[in-house]
């Protein structure tokens, strides 16, 4: 079981972290911070560079912590939050990834929730630091708070009903 959890943590955690690296740099096929900023604007977000940096940093941190099995319920919560936001971007396109749907973010949210519940396994930093016995309520709270925080973030950073951002309105006033 521990080797399976290790493989799952490494693959999912490093993919989430890599996705964050793409948002803020030219590494791993990314378009740099300017490209990440433009992606968020196209997807209906306001906040510009700060939004791209926060999202990319959250994905990098959550992914690396998951991969390492460090503070696993909290890392899973952060991963669920950022991937819930990604799911909201793709929601209107339906479930399946071939239509650019939310299938992939949903899988990552589900895996993060499962890791919060199972724990990272023996081959993890949580185990090395002897913090692997998280109470169930912390994992359950993380599973609820992660997606809720993602939905709240999406609501807070979405464009207004006119599709314009407050940042643009301020510049043109």
C-alpha positions in Angstrom: 0.0 0.0 0.0 2.8 2.4 0.9 4.5 2.0 -2.5 1.1 2.7 -4.3 0.6 5.9 -2.2 4.1 7.0 -3.0 3.6 6.6 -6.8 0.2 8.3 -6.6 1.6 11.2 -4.6 4.6 11.7 -6.8 2.7 11.6 -10.1 -0.3 13.8 -9.0 1.8 16.2 -6.9 4.4 16.8 -9.6 1.8 17.2 -12.2 0.0 19.9 -10.1 3.3 21.6 -9.4 4.3 21.5 -13.0 1.0 23.1 -14.0 1.9 25.9 -11.6 5.4 26.3 -13.0 3.8 26.7 -16.5 1.7 29.6 -15.2 4.6 31.7 -14.0 7.6 30.7 -16.2 8.7 29.5 -19.6 9.6 26.1 -18.1 7.7 23.0 -19.0 6.1 24.6 -22.0 4.8 27.6 -20.1 4.2 31.0 -21.6 5.8 33.0 -18.8 4.1 35.1 -16.2 2.7 37.4 -19.0 1.2 34.3 -20.6 -0.3 33.0 -17.3 -1.8 36.5 -16.7 -3.4 36.5 -20.1 -4.7 33.0 -19.6 -6.5 34.1 -16.4 -7.9 37.2 -18.2 -9.2 35.0 -21.1 -10.8 32.7 -18.5 -12.7 35.5 -16.9 -10.5 36.4 -13.9 -9.4 39.8 -12.7 -6.3 40.5 -10.7 -3.7 40.3 -13.4 -0.2 39.2 -12.4 -1.1 38.8 -8.7 -3.8 36.3 -9.6 -1.4 34.3 -11.9 1.4 34.4 -9.2 -1.0 33.3 -6.5 -2.5 30.5 -8.6 0.9 29.3 -9.8 2.5 29.5 -6.4 -0.4 27.6 -4.8 -0.1 24.9 -7.4 3.6 24.6 -7.0 3.4 24.5 -3.2 0.5 22.2 -3.0 1.9 19.8 -5.6 5.4 19.6 -4.0 3.9 19.1 -0.5 1.7 16.4 -1.8 4.5 14.7 -3.7 6.7 14.8 -0.5 3.8 13.7 1.7 4.3 16.8 3.9 1.4 18.2 5.9 -0.7 16.0 3.6 -4.3 17.1 4.6 -3.3 20.7 4.2 -1.5 20.1 0.9 -4.5 18.2 -0.3 -6.8 21.0 0.7 -4.7 23.5 -1.3 -4.6 21.2 -4.3 -8.4 20.8 -4.2 -8.8 24.5 -4.0 -6.7 25.4 -7.1 -8.1 22.4 -9.1 -11.7 23.4 -8.2 -11.0 26.8 -9.7 -9.7 25.0 -12.8 -12.8 22.9 -12.9 -15.0 26.1 -12.8 -13.2 27.4 -15.9 -14.0 24.2 -17.8 -17.4 23.5 -16.4 -19.4 25.0 -19.3 -17.6 22.7 -21.7 -18.9 19.5 -20.0 -17.2 16.6 -18.3 -14.9 15.1 -21.0 -11.4 16.3 -21.5 -11.5 15.9 -25.3 -14.0 18.8 -25.2 -11.7 20.7 -22.8 -14.0 19.7 -20.0 -13.5 19.4 -16.3 -12.6 15.7 -16.2 -8.9 16.2 -15.4 -9.4 18.8 -12.6 -12.1 16.5 -11.1 -9.7 13.5 -11.1 -7.0 15.6 -9.3 -9.5 16.9 -6.7 -10.7 13.3 -6.1 -7.1 12.0 -5.7 -6.2 14.8 -3.3 -9.3 14.0 -1.2 -8.3 10.4 -1.2 -4.8 11.2 0.0 -6.2 13.4 2.7 -8.2 10.5 4.0 -5.7 7.7 3.6 -2.6 9.7 4.5 0.6 9.7 2.6 1.9 6.3 3.6 5.2 5.3 5.3 7.4 6.8 2.6 6.6 10.4 3.3 7.9 13.4 5.2 4.8 13.3 7.4 6.0 9.9 8.6 9.6 11.0 9.0 8.5 14.0 11.1 6.0 11.8 13.0 3.0 13.9 12.0 1.3 11.2 9.9 -1.5 10.4 12.3 -3.8 13.3 11.4 -7.3 13.2 13.1 -10.1 12.4 10.7 -11.8 15.7 11.3 -8.8 17.6 9.9 -8.9 15.5 6.7 -12.7 16.0 6.4 -12.4 19.7 7.0 -9.7 20.0 4.3 -11.9 18.1 1.9 -14.7 20.5 2.5 -12.6 23.7 2.8 -10.5 23.1 -0.3 -13.3 23.1 -2.9 -15.3 25.8 -1.0 -12.2 28.1 -1.0 -11.8 27.4 -4.7 -15.4 28.4 -5.4 -15.1 31.5 -3.2 -11.9 32.5 -5.0 -13.6 32.0 -8.4 -16.5 34.2 -7.3 -14.3 36.9 -5.8 -12.0 37.1 -8.9 -14.5 36.7 -11.7 -15.3 39.6 -14.0 -18.4 41.6 -13.2 -21.6 41.1 -15.2 -20.4 43.4 -18.0 -17.3 41.2 -18.5 -15.0 44.1 -17.6 -12.5 44.0 -14.7 -12.3 46.6 -12.1 -8.6 46.9 -13.0 -9.5 47.9 -16.6 -12.4 50.2 -15.5 -9.9 52.0 -13.2 -7.4 52.5 -16.0 -10.0 53.8 -18.4 -11.7 56.2 -15.9 
